[in-house]
Amino acid sequence: MVFDFFLILWTLTTGVFPGNYPGLTNATYIAMGVVGTLLFFVSLLAHELSHSLLARAKGIPVEGITLFIFGGVSRTRMEAETPGDEFQIAGIGPLTSLAIALLCGFLWWVGRNVGWAVAVNGVTAYLATINLMLAIFNILPGFPLDGGRVFRAIAWKITGNYKKATRIATIGGKLLGYAIIALGLLQLFGGFVINGLWLIFIGWFLASAAEASYQDLLIRSTLEGVPARELMTPYPETVTPNLSLQELVDEYFMHRRYHGFPVAEGDRVVGIITLNRVKDVPREQWAYQTVRETMRPIEDGVSVRPEEKMSNVLQKMEESQLRRVLVTKNGSLQGIITAGDIARWLQRRRDIGEEMA
């Protein structure tokens, strides 16, 4: 997001505002760029908040919002349960952007008629235009854009099959992405280099996001109902909490293929230590800092029960950001599940002919 912020700031300060409003000072262009960029991201946040608030009103937990240059993503713990809910939650975002565009357009009209400064009118005109473009872009029928989700809701209603509807919407998203790439290439070879590169990037992003979203659905649907015990590596090697990080590196990480170890005290598992957490500690502290002081304790939600469904396991792996969870029963270690274990299990499913699609 930091890169996106400065990219937009640079575009506004050196291109958009000087091109549309020549004759102003560099300080004015910088001020216009900063304000325009900040309010653009506020607009994106309002767009995503509208999704989140409606989702929560329909009983769908929202974990957070991630913003990026083309919009954002409201991270929910579950998908909509009906096509109607999907239609409403997806559709509220473009409507919010359209409302912001109309508000900014009204402010531009007022400012132009009462004599506001050119810099102020320039920013309001930009925000009206960019939010209108955001509304139009997001309503395009390409998954995972809002319009693609509206399209999926319609296909879901017609077919009665959520997975089939997602597949149809994904194809639409990829075709739209390829069409935008083709348009970008035409712009590029026509001499409009910046516009062409932007369109190619947007098209690639959309096509990739569509395929990634569908693959994520396939993985989650394949794992749905599967208990953790089926994917875990049973009784993995453990380390003791009193080891120094230097001993851990020298005796374990340097001689094993694993990137993480359960930490056990007697028969009781107390946490998990990963190579990345060790690397976050300055090397000069490895000799005296212990595993106990560095590990993620079991209380941090890094464990699941053997009978727990893989949908919950995936959620905990995402929340912990460790790419692995411990499988425990009454405080005793039963196994470990890593991202590699999940990938190998899915590959075995494919190898024995159980189609995911």
VEXVOKE-913645 format. One record per residue (C-alpha): residue in three letters; chain; x negated, y, z. Coordinates in steps of 0.05 Angstrom, whole numbers. Layout:
// residues N
<kolfi res="Ala" chain="A" u="X" v="Y" w="Z"/>
...
***
This chain:
// residues 357
<kolfi res="Met" chain="A" u="0" v="0" w="0"/>
<kolfi res="Val" chain="A" u="-58" v="48" w="14"/>
<kolfi res="Phe" chain="A" u="-83" v="37" w="-58"/>
<kolfi res="Asp" chain="A" u="-13" v="50" w="-85"/>
<kolfi res="Phe" chain="A" u="-8" v="114" w="-44"/>
<kolfi res="Phe" chain="A" u="-72" v="143" w="-71"/>
<kolfi res="Leu" chain="A" u="-57" v="119" w="-142"/>
<kolfi res="Ile" chain="A" u="9" v="157" w="-142"/>
<kolfi res="Leu" chain="A" u="-23" v="217" w="-108"/>
<kolfi res="Trp" chain="A" u="-77" v="219" w="-162"/>
<kolfi res="Thr" chain="A" u="-26" v="212" w="-218"/>
<kolfi res="Leu" chain="A" u="17" v="269" w="-191"/>
<kolfi res="Thr" chain="A" u="-40" v="316" w="-173"/>
<kolfi res="Thr" chain="A" u="-81" v="309" w="-237"/>
<kolfi res="Gly" chain="A" u="-28" v="291" w="-288"/>
<kolfi res="Val" chain="A" u="46" v="300" w="-274"/>
<kolfi res="Phe" chain="A" u="49" v="367" w="-238"/>
<kolfi res="Pro" chain="A" u="-7" v="403" w="-276"/>
<kolfi res="Gly" chain="A" u="24" v="379" w="-342"/>
<kolfi res="Asn" chain="A" u="95" v="401" w="-324"/>
<kolfi res="Tyr" chain="A" u="78" v="464" w="-285"/>
<kolfi res="Pro" chain="A" u="14" v="495" w="-313"/>
<kolfi res="Gly" chain="A" u="-18" v="556" w="-282"/>
<kolfi res="Leu" chain="A" u="-14" v="537" w="-209"/>
<kolfi res="Thr" chain="A" u="-74" v="531" w="-163"/>
<kolfi res="Asn" chain="A" u="-109" v="465" w="-148"/>
<kolfi res="Ala" chain="A" u="-88" v="471" w="-75"/>
<kolfi res="Thr" chain="A" u="-16" v="477" w="-97"/>
<kolfi res="Tyr" chain="A" u="-21" v="415" w="-141"/>
<kolfi res="Ile" chain="A" u="-52" v="377" w="-83"/>
<kolfi res="Ala" chain="A" u="3" v="400" w="-35"/>
<kolfi res="Met" chain="A" u="56" v="381" w="-86"/>
<kolfi res="Gly" chain="A" u="22" v="313" w="-96"/>
<kolfi res="Val" chain="A" u="19" v="298" w="-22"/>
<kolfi res="Val" chain="A" u="91" v="318" w="-8"/>
<kolfi res="Gly" chain="A" u="116" v="283" w="-71"/>
<kolfi res="Thr" chain="A" u="79" v="218" w="-54"/>
<kolfi res="Leu" chain="A" u="102" v="217" w="18"/>
<kolfi res="Leu" chain="A" u="175" v="230" w="-1"/>
<kolfi res="Phe" chain="A" u="171" v="177" w="-55"/>
<kolfi res="Phe" chain="A" u="152" v="125" w="-3"/>
<kolfi res="Val" chain="A" u="207" v="152" w="43"/>
<kolfi res="Ser" chain="A" u="254" v="139" w="-16"/>
<kolfi res="Leu" chain="A" u="228" v="68" w="-23"/>
<kolfi res="Leu" chain="A" u="237" v="57" w="52"/>
<kolfi res="Ala" chain="A" u="309" v="83" w="48"/>
<kolfi res="His" chain="A" u="321" v="35" w="-10"/>
<kolfi res="Glu" chain="A" u="296" v="-25" w="29"/>
<kolfi res="Leu" chain="A" u="330" v="-3" w="94"/>
<kolfi res="Ser" chain="A" u="397" v="-5" w="58"/>
<kolfi res="His" chain="A" u="384" v="-78" w="40"/>
<kolfi res="Ser" chain="A" u="362" v="-94" w="111"/>
<kolfi res="Leu" chain="A" u="419" v="-60" w="146"/>
<kolfi res="Leu" chain="A" u="471" v="-94" w="102"/>
<kolfi res="Ala" chain="A" u="436" v="-161" w="111"/>
<kolfi res="Arg" chain="A" u="436" v="-153" w="187"/>
<kolfi res="Ala" chain="A" u="510" v="-134" w="184"/>
<kolfi res="Lys" chain="A" u="523" v="-200" w="150"/>
<kolfi res="Gly" chain="A" u="484" v="-239" w="203"/>
<kolfi res="Ile" chain="A" u="419" v="-248" w="165"/>
<kolfi res="Pro" chain="A" u="358" v="-234" w="209"/>
<kolfi res="Val" chain="A" u="308" v="-185" w="179"/>
<kolfi res="Glu" chain="A" u="235" v="-193" w="200"/>
<kolfi res="Gly" chain="A" u="206" v="-132" w="166"/>
<kolfi res="Ile" chain="A" u="197" v="-90" w="104"/>
<kolfi res="Thr" chain="A" u="138" v="-88" w="57"/>
<kolfi res="Leu" chain="A" u="131" v="-29" w="9"/>
<kolfi res="Phe" chain="A" u="93" v="-28" w="-57"/>
<kolfi res="Ile" chain="A" u="90" v="15" w="-118"/>
<kolfi res="Phe" chain="A" u="152" v="-12" w="-153"/>
<kolfi res="Gly" chain="A" u="197" v="-16" w="-92"/>
<kolfi res="Gly" chain="A" u="192" v="-63" w="-34"/>
<kolfi res="Val" chain="A" u="214" v="-128" w="-2"/>
<kolfi res="Ser" chain="A" u="259" v="-138" w="59"/>
<kolfi res="Arg" chain="A" u="234" v="-202" w="91"/>
<kolfi res="Thr" chain="A" u="292" v="-243" w="117"/>
<kolfi res="Arg" chain="A" u="292" v="-309" w="154"/>
<kolfi res="Met" chain="A" u="347" v="-338" w="110"/>
<kolfi res="Glu" chain="A" u="380" v="-325" w="43"/>
<kolfi res="Ala" chain="A" u="451" v="-301" w="34"/>
<kolfi res="Glu" chain="A" u="501" v="-357" w="46"/>
<kolfi res="Thr" chain="A" u="552" v="-336" w="-7"/>
<kolfi res="Pro" chain="A" u="548" v="-305" w="-77"/>
<kolfi res="Gly" chain="A" u="589" v="-246" w="-52"/>
<kolfi res="Asp" chain="A" u="539" v="-230" w="4"/>
<kolfi res="Glu" chain="A" u="481" v="-236" w="-46"/>
<kolfi res="Phe" chain="A" u="516" v="-189" w="-94"/>
<kolfi res="Gln" chain="A" u="529" v="-136" w="-42"/>
<kolfi res="Ile" chain="A" u="460" v="-140" w="-8"/>
<kolfi res="Ala" chain="A" u="424" v="-135" w="-76"/>
<kolfi res="Gly" chain="A" u="469" v="-81" w="-104"/>
<kolfi res="Ile" chain="A" u="463" v="-32" w="-45"/>
<kolfi res="Gly" chain="A" u="390" v="-17" w="-61"/>
<kolfi res="Pro" chain="A" u="399" v="14" w="-130"/>
<kolfi res="Leu" chain="A" u="460" v="51" w="-106"/>
<kolfi res="Thr" chain="A" u="418" v="82" w="-50"/>
<kolfi res="Ser" chain="A" u="364" v="103" w="-100"/>
<kolfi res="Leu" chain="A" u="417" v="133" w="-145"/>
<kolfi res="Ala" chain="A" u="446" v="171" w="-86"/>
<kolfi res="Ile" chain="A" u="377" v="199" w="-69"/>
<kolfi res="Ala" chain="A" u="367" v="218" w="-142"/>
<kolfi res="Leu" chain="A" u="433" v="256" w="-142"/>
<kolfi res="Leu" chain="A" u="415" v="291" w="-77"/>
<kolfi res="Cys" chain="A" u="347" v="313" w="-102"/>
<kolfi res="Gly" chain="A" u="377" v="334" w="-169"/>
<kolfi res="Phe" chain="A" u="426" v="377" w="-131"/>
<kolfi res="Leu" chain="A" u="370" v="408" w="-91"/>
<kolfi res="Trp" chain="A" u="332" v="422" w="-155"/>
<kolfi res="Trp" chain="A" u="394" v="456" w="-185"/>
<kolfi res="Val" chain="A" u="403" v="498" w="-123"/>
<kolfi res="Gly" chain="A" u="330" v="517" w="-120"/>
<kolfi res="Arg" chain="A" u="328" v="537" w="-193"/>
<kolfi res="Asn" chain="A" u="389" v="582" w="-185"/>
<kolfi res="Val" chain="A" u="369" v="616" w="-120"/>
<kolfi res="Gly" chain="A" u="296" v="625" w="-138"/>
<kolfi res="Trp" chain="A" u="258" v="574" w="-97"/>
<kolfi res="Ala" chain="A" u="183" v="568" w="-110"/>
<kolfi res="Val" chain="A" u="162" v="529" w="-172"/>
<kolfi res="Ala" chain="A" u="124" v="480" w="-128"/>
<kolfi res="Val" chain="A" u="187" v="463" w="-88"/>
<kolfi res="Asn" chain="A" u="230" v="455" w="-151"/>
<kolfi res="Gly" chain="A" u="176" v="413" w="-182"/>
<kolfi res="Val" chain="A" u="176" v="364" w="-124"/>
<kolfi res="Thr" chain="A" u="252" v="358" w="-122"/>
<kolfi res="Ala" chain="A" u="254" v="348" w="-198"/>
<kolfi res="Tyr" chain="A" u="202" v="293" w="-192"/>
<kolfi res="Leu" chain="A" u="239" v="258" w="-135"/>
<kolfi res="Ala" chain="A" u="305" v="261" w="-173"/>
<kolfi res="Thr" chain="A" u="272" v="231" w="-235"/>
<kolfi res="Ile" chain="A" u="232" v="177" w="-200"/>
<kolfi res="Asn" chain="A" u="291" v="154" w="-158"/>
<kolfi res="Leu" chain="A" u="335" v="151" w="-220"/>
<kolfi res="Met" chain="A" u="281" v="109" w="-254"/>
<kolfi res="Leu" chain="A" u="275" v="65" w="-192"/>
<kolfi res="Ala" chain="A" u="351" v="53" w="-192"/>
<kolfi res="Ile" chain="A" u="350" v="36" w="-267"/>
<kolfi res="Phe" chain="A" u="288" v="-8" w="-261"/>
<kolfi res="Asn" chain="A" u="316" v="-47" w="-202"/>
<kolfi res="Ile" chain="A" u="383" v="-59" w="-235"/>
<kolfi res="Leu" chain="A" u="351" v="-93" w="-295"/>
<kolfi res="Pro" chain="A" u="373" v="-167" w="-296"/>
<kolfi res="Gly" chain="A" u="305" v="-196" w="-280"/>
<kolfi res="Phe" chain="A" u="294" v="-236" w="-217"/>
<kolfi res="Pro" chain="A" u="268" v="-218" w="-165"/>
<kolfi res="Leu" chain="A" u="291" v="-146" w="-178"/>
<kolfi res="Asp" chain="A" u="357" v="-125" w="-147"/>
<kolfi res="Gly" chain="A" u="391" v="-132" w="-214"/>
<kolfi res="Gly" chain="A" u="363" v="-202" w="-221"/>
<kolfi res="Arg" chain="A" u="392" v="-219" w="-153"/>
<kolfi res="Val" chain="A" u="459" v="-191" w="-174"/>
<kolfi res="Phe" chain="A" u="453" v="-233" w="-237"/>
<kolfi res="Arg" chain="A" u="436" v="-294" w="-194"/>
<kolfi res="Ala" chain="A" u="497" v="-280" w="-151"/>
<kolfi res="Ile" chain="A" u="541" v="-280" w="-213"/>
<kolfi res="Ala" chain="A" u="508" v="-344" w="-239"/>
<kolfi res="Trp" chain="A" u="515" v="-375" w="-170"/>
<kolfi res="Lys" chain="A" u="589" v="-358" w="-169"/>
<kolfi res="Ile" chain="A" u="600" v="-388" w="-238"/>
<kolfi res="Thr" chain="A" u="557" v="-452" w="-230"/>
<kolfi res="Gly" chain="A" u="568" v="-463" w="-156"/>
<kolfi res="Asn" chain="A" u="494" v="-484" w="-152"/>
<kolfi res="Tyr" chain="A" u="444" v="-438" w="-117"/>
<kolfi res="Lys" chain="A" u="382" v="-471" w="-145"/>
<kolfi res="Lys" chain="A" u="408" v="-472" w="-216"/>
<kolfi res="Ala" chain="A" u="428" v="-399" w="-210"/>
<kolfi res="Thr" chain="A" u="359" v="-382" w="-186"/>
<kolfi res="Arg" chain="A" u="328" v="-419" w="-245"/>
<kolfi res="Ile" chain="A" u="372" v="-380" w="-294"/>
<kolfi res="Ala" chain="A" u="355" v="-314" w="-260"/>
<kolfi res="Thr" chain="A" u="280" v="-332" w="-260"/>
<kolfi res="Ile" chain="A" u="281" v="-344" w="-335"/>
<kolfi res="Gly" chain="A" u="314" v="-276" w="-343"/>
<kolfi res="Gly" chain="A" u="260" v="-244" w="-300"/>
<kolfi res="Lys" chain="A" u="203" v="-276" w="-339"/>
<kolfi res="Leu" chain="A" u="234" v="-257" w="-406"/>
<kolfi res="Leu" chain="A" u="243" v="-185" w="-382"/>
<kolfi res="Gly" chain="A" u="171" v="-184" w="-359"/>
<kolfi res="Tyr" chain="A" u="145" v="-210" w="-426"/>
<kolfi res="Ala" chain="A" u="188" v="-158" w="-462"/>
<kolfi res="Ile" chain="A" u="159" v="-102" w="-420"/>
<kolfi res="Ile" chain="A" u="88" v="-128" w="-434"/>
<kolfi res="Ala" chain="A" u="104" v="-128" w="-509"/>
<kolfi res="Leu" chain="A" u="129" v="-57" w="-504"/>
<kolfi res="Gly" chain="A" u="66" v="-38" w="-466"/>
<kolfi res="Leu" chain="A" u="22" v="-68" w="-521"/>
<kolfi res="Leu" chain="A" u="60" v="-27" w="-573"/>
<kolfi res="Gln" chain="A" u="49" v="36" w="-532"/>
<kolfi res="Leu" chain="A" u="-24" v="18" w="-523"/>
<kolfi res="Phe" chain="A" u="-38" v="8" w="-597"/>
<kolfi res="Gly" chain="A" u="4" v="70" w="-612"/>
<kolfi res="Gly" chain="A" u="-45" v="113" w="-574"/>
<kolfi res="Phe" chain="A" u="-6" v="120" w="-509"/>
<kolfi res="Val" chain="A" u="-59" v="85" w="-468"/>
<kolfi res="Ile" chain="A" u="-37" v="103" w="-397"/>
<kolfi res="Asn" chain="A" u="37" v="88" w="-411"/>
<kolfi res="Gly" chain="A" u="18" v="24" w="-445"/>
<kolfi res="Leu" chain="A" u="-26" v="-1" w="-388"/>
<kolfi res="Trp" chain="A" u="28" v="16" w="-337"/>
<kolfi res="Leu" chain="A" u="81" v="-23" w="-376"/>
<kolfi res="Ile" chain="A" u="34" v="-83" w="-384"/>
<kolfi res="Phe" chain="A" u="20" v="-82" w="-309"/>
<kolfi res="Ile" chain="A" u="94" v="-76" w="-292"/>
<kolfi res="Gly" chain="A" u="113" v="-132" w="-340"/>
<kolfi res="Trp" chain="A" u="58" v="-178" w="-313"/>
<kolfi res="Phe" chain="A" u="80" v="-163" w="-242"/>
<kolfi res="Leu" chain="A" u="153" v="-178" w="-257"/>
<kolfi res="Ala" chain="A" u="139" v="-244" w="-294"/>
<kolfi res="Ser" chain="A" u="91" v="-268" w="-240"/>
<kolfi res="Ala" chain="A" u="139" v="-248" w="-183"/>
<kolfi res="Ala" chain="A" u="197" v="-285" w="-217"/>
<kolfi res="Glu" chain="A" u="157" v="-350" w="-224"/>
<kolfi res="Ala" chain="A" u="129" v="-344" w="-153"/>
<kolfi res="Ser" chain="A" u="198" v="-333" w="-124"/>
<kolfi res="Tyr" chain="A" u="225" v="-395" w="-159"/>
<kolfi res="Gln" chain="A" u="167" v="-438" w="-138"/>
<kolfi res="Asp" chain="A" u="176" v="-415" w="-66"/>
<kolfi res="Leu" chain="A" u="250" v="-436" w="-70"/>
<kolfi res="Leu" chain="A" u="230" v="-504" w="-99"/>
<kolfi res="Ile" chain="A" u="180" v="-516" w="-44"/>
<kolfi res="Arg" chain="A" u="228" v="-496" w="11"/>
<kolfi res="Ser" chain="A" u="285" v="-537" w="-18"/>
<kolfi res="Thr" chain="A" u="239" v="-598" w="-26"/>
<kolfi res="Leu" chain="A" u="217" v="-592" w="47"/>
<kolfi res="Glu" chain="A" u="287" v="-578" w="73"/>
<kolfi res="Gly" chain="A" u="306" v="-630" w="124"/>
<kolfi res="Val" chain="A" u="237" v="-662" w="126"/>
<kolfi res="Pro" chain="A" u="210" v="-669" w="197"/>
<kolfi res="Ala" chain="A" u="141" v="-644" w="216"/>
<kolfi res="Arg" chain="A" u="117" v="-714" w="234"/>
<kolfi res="Glu" chain="A" u="119" v="-734" w="160"/>
<kolfi res="Leu" chain="A" u="68" v="-682" w="138"/>
<kolfi res="Met" chain="A" u="22" v="-677" w="198"/>
<kolfi res="Thr" chain="A" u="-47" v="-705" w="203"/>
<kolfi res="Pro" chain="A" u="-41" v="-746" w="267"/>
<kolfi res="Tyr" chain="A" u="-87" v="-738" w="327"/>
<kolfi res="Pro" chain="A" u="-138" v="-690" w="297"/>
<kolfi res="Glu" chain="A" u="-206" v="-677" w="328"/>
<kolfi res="Thr" chain="A" u="-204" v="-626" w="385"/>
<kolfi res="Val" chain="A" u="-253" v="-579" w="419"/>
<kolfi res="Thr" chain="A" u="-257" v="-557" w="491"/>
<kolfi res="Pro" chain="A" u="-241" v="-486" w="512"/>
<kolfi res="Asn" chain="A" u="-308" v="-477" w="549"/>
<kolfi res="Leu" chain="A" u="-350" v="-484" w="486"/>
<kolfi res="Ser" chain="A" u="-387" v="-421" w="465"/>
<kolfi res="Leu" chain="A" u="-372" v="-396" w="395"/>
<kolfi res="Gln" chain="A" u="-444" v="-410" w="376"/>
<kolfi res="Glu" chain="A" u="-437" v="-483" w="397"/>
<kolfi res="Leu" chain="A" u="-370" v="-487" w="361"/>
<kolfi res="Val" chain="A" u="-402" v="-462" w="296"/>
<kolfi res="Asp" chain="A" u="-465" v="-504" w="302"/>
<kolfi res="Glu" chain="A" u="-432" v="-569" w="324"/>
<kolfi res="Tyr" chain="A" u="-365" v="-567" w="290"/>
<kolfi res="Phe" chain="A" u="-354" v="-517" w="234"/>
<kolfi res="Met" chain="A" u="-422" v="-530" w="203"/>
<kolfi res="His" chain="A" u="-412" v="-606" w="204"/>
<kolfi res="Arg" chain="A" u="-338" v="-613" w="189"/>
<kolfi res="Arg" chain="A" u="-294" v="-595" w="130"/>
<kolfi res="Tyr" chain="A" u="-241" v="-564" w="175"/>
<kolfi res="His" chain="A" u="-228" v="-490" w="183"/>
<kolfi res="Gly" chain="A" u="-191" v="-497" w="249"/>
<kolfi res="Phe" chain="A" u="-190" v="-542" w="310"/>
<kolfi res="Pro" chain="A" u="-139" v="-554" w="365"/>
<kolfi res="Val" chain="A" u="-165" v="-534" w="433"/>
<kolfi res="Ala" chain="A" u="-151" v="-586" w="488"/>
<kolfi res="Glu" chain="A" u="-163" v="-587" w="562"/>
<kolfi res="Gly" chain="A" u="-159" v="-659" w="583"/>
<kolfi res="Asp" chain="A" u="-94" v="-688" w="554"/>
<kolfi res="Arg" chain="A" u="-62" v="-619" w="547"/>
<kolfi res="Val" chain="A" u="-68" v="-577" w="484"/>
<kolfi res="Val" chain="A" u="-79" v="-503" w="501"/>
<kolfi res="Gly" chain="A" u="-89" v="-469" w="434"/>
<kolfi res="Ile" chain="A" u="-121" v="-468" w="366"/>
<kolfi res="Ile" chain="A" u="-186" v="-438" w="342"/>
<kolfi res="Thr" chain="A" u="-200" v="-420" w="269"/>
<kolfi res="Leu" chain="A" u="-262" v="-400" w="231"/>
<kolfi res="Asn" chain="A" u="-231" v="-334" w="213"/>
<kolfi res="Arg" chain="A" u="-220" v="-316" w="286"/>
<kolfi res="Val" chain="A" u="-293" v="-333" w="300"/>
<kolfi res="Lys" chain="A" u="-316" v="-289" w="242"/>
<kolfi res="Asp" chain="A" u="-277" v="-231" w="272"/>
<kolfi res="Val" chain="A" u="-324" v="-233" w="333"/>
<kolfi res="Pro" chain="A" u="-392" v="-198" w="324"/>
<kolfi res="Arg" chain="A" u="-445" v="-251" w="315"/>
<kolfi res="Glu" chain="A" u="-487" v="-225" w="373"/>
<kolfi res="Gln" chain="A" u="-429" v="-244" w="420"/>
<kolfi res="Trp" chain="A" u="-424" v="-316" w="397"/>
<kolfi res="Ala" chain="A" u="-475" v="-341" w="448"/>
<kolfi res="Tyr" chain="A" u="-433" v="-322" w="508"/>
<kolfi res="Gln" chain="A" u="-361" v="-314" w="484"/>
<kolfi res="Thr" chain="A" u="-321" v="-378" w="492"/>
<kolfi res="Val" chain="A" u="-268" v="-413" w="452"/>
<kolfi res="Arg" chain="A" u="-217" v="-398" w="507"/>
<kolfi res="Glu" chain="A" u="-229" v="-323" w="499"/>
<kolfi res="Thr" chain="A" u="-222" v="-326" w="423"/>
<kolfi res="Met" chain="A" u="-169" v="-379" w="409"/>
<kolfi res="Arg" chain="A" u="-95" v="-368" w="395"/>
<kolfi res="Pro" chain="A" u="-60" v="-396" w="457"/>
<kolfi res="Ile" chain="A" u="-5" v="-447" w="449"/>
<kolfi res="Glu" chain="A" u="44" v="-396" w="478"/>
<kolfi res="Asp" chain="A" u="35" v="-353" w="415"/>
<kolfi res="Gly" chain="A" u="82" v="-398" w="376"/>
<kolfi res="Val" chain="A" u="29" v="-439" w="340"/>
<kolfi res="Ser" chain="A" u="61" v="-506" w="357"/>
<kolfi res="Val" chain="A" u="122" v="-546" w="333"/>
<kolfi res="Arg" chain="A" u="156" v="-610" w="356"/>
<kolfi res="Pro" chain="A" u="148" v="-674" w="314"/>
<kolfi res="Glu" chain="A" u="222" v="-674" w="297"/>
<kolfi res="Glu" chain="A" u="224" v="-601" w="279"/>
<kolfi res="Lys" chain="A" u="245" v="-587" w="207"/>
<kolfi res="Met" chain="A" u="193" v="-562" w="157"/>
<kolfi res="Ser" chain="A" u="233" v="-499" w="144"/>
<kolfi res="Asn" chain="A" u="218" v="-477" w="215"/>
<kolfi res="Val" chain="A" u="146" v="-500" w="208"/>
<kolfi res="Leu" chain="A" u="136" v="-456" w="146"/>
<kolfi res="Gln" chain="A" u="166" v="-397" w="183"/>
<kolfi res="Lys" chain="A" u="118" v="-406" w="242"/>
<kolfi res="Met" chain="A" u="59" v="-413" w="195"/>
<kolfi res="Glu" chain="A" u="78" v="-347" w="162"/>
<kolfi res="Glu" chain="A" u="89" v="-312" w="229"/>
<kolfi res="Ser" chain="A" u="23" v="-337" w="259"/>
<kolfi res="Gln" chain="A" u="-17" v="-322" w="195"/>
<kolfi res="Leu" chain="A" u="-62" v="-381" w="213"/>
<kolfi res="Arg" chain="A" u="-40" v="-426" w="155"/>
<kolfi res="Arg" chain="A" u="-34" v="-483" w="205"/>
<kolfi res="Val" chain="A" u="8" v="-505" w="265"/>
<kolfi res="Leu" chain="A" u="-1" v="-557" w="320"/>
<kolfi res="Val" chain="A" u="49" v="-613" w="329"/>
<kolfi res="Thr" chain="A" u="59" v="-625" w="403"/>
<kolfi res="Lys" chain="A" u="105" v="-666" w="448"/>
<kolfi res="Asn" chain="A" u="111" v="-650" w="522"/>
<kolfi res="Gly" chain="A" u="46" v="-612" w="519"/>
<kolfi res="Ser" chain="A" u="8" v="-670" w="486"/>
<kolfi res="Leu" chain="A" u="-23" v="-661" w="418"/>
<kolfi res="Gln" chain="A" u="9" v="-706" w="364"/>
<kolfi res="Gly" chain="A" u="-20" v="-676" w="301"/>
<kolfi res="Ile" chain="A" u="-35" v="-615" w="259"/>
<kolfi res="Ile" chain="A" u="-3" v="-587" w="196"/>
<kolfi res="Thr" chain="A" u="-43" v="-543" w="149"/>
<kolfi res="Ala" chain="A" u="-27" v="-510" w="83"/>
<kolfi res="Gly" chain="A" u="-70" v="-564" w="51"/>
<kolfi res="Asp" chain="A" u="-27" v="-619" w="83"/>
<kolfi res="Ile" chain="A" u="35" v="-588" w="53"/>
<kolfi res="Ala" chain="A" u="3" v="-582" w="-16"/>
<kolfi res="Arg" chain="A" u="-19" v="-654" w="-15"/>
<kolfi res="Trp" chain="A" u="49" v="-679" w="8"/>
<kolfi res="Leu" chain="A" u="83" v="-640" w="-49"/>
<kolfi res="Gln" chain="A" u="33" v="-668" w="-98"/>
<kolfi res="Arg" chain="A" u="48" v="-739" w="-75"/>
<kolfi res="Arg" chain="A" u="121" v="-725" w="-86"/>
<kolfi res="Arg" chain="A" u="106" v="-704" w="-157"/>
<kolfi res="Asp" chain="A" u="59" v="-763" w="-169"/>
<kolfi res="Ile" chain="A" u="113" v="-814" w="-152"/>
<kolfi res="Gly" chain="A" u="162" v="-781" w="-199"/>
<kolfi res="Glu" chain="A" u="207" v="-742" w="-151"/>
<kolfi res="Glu" chain="A" u="221" v="-680" w="-191"/>
<kolfi res="Met" chain="A" u="222" v="-614" w="-153"/>
<kolfi res="Ala" chain="A" u="260" v="-576" w="-206"/>
***
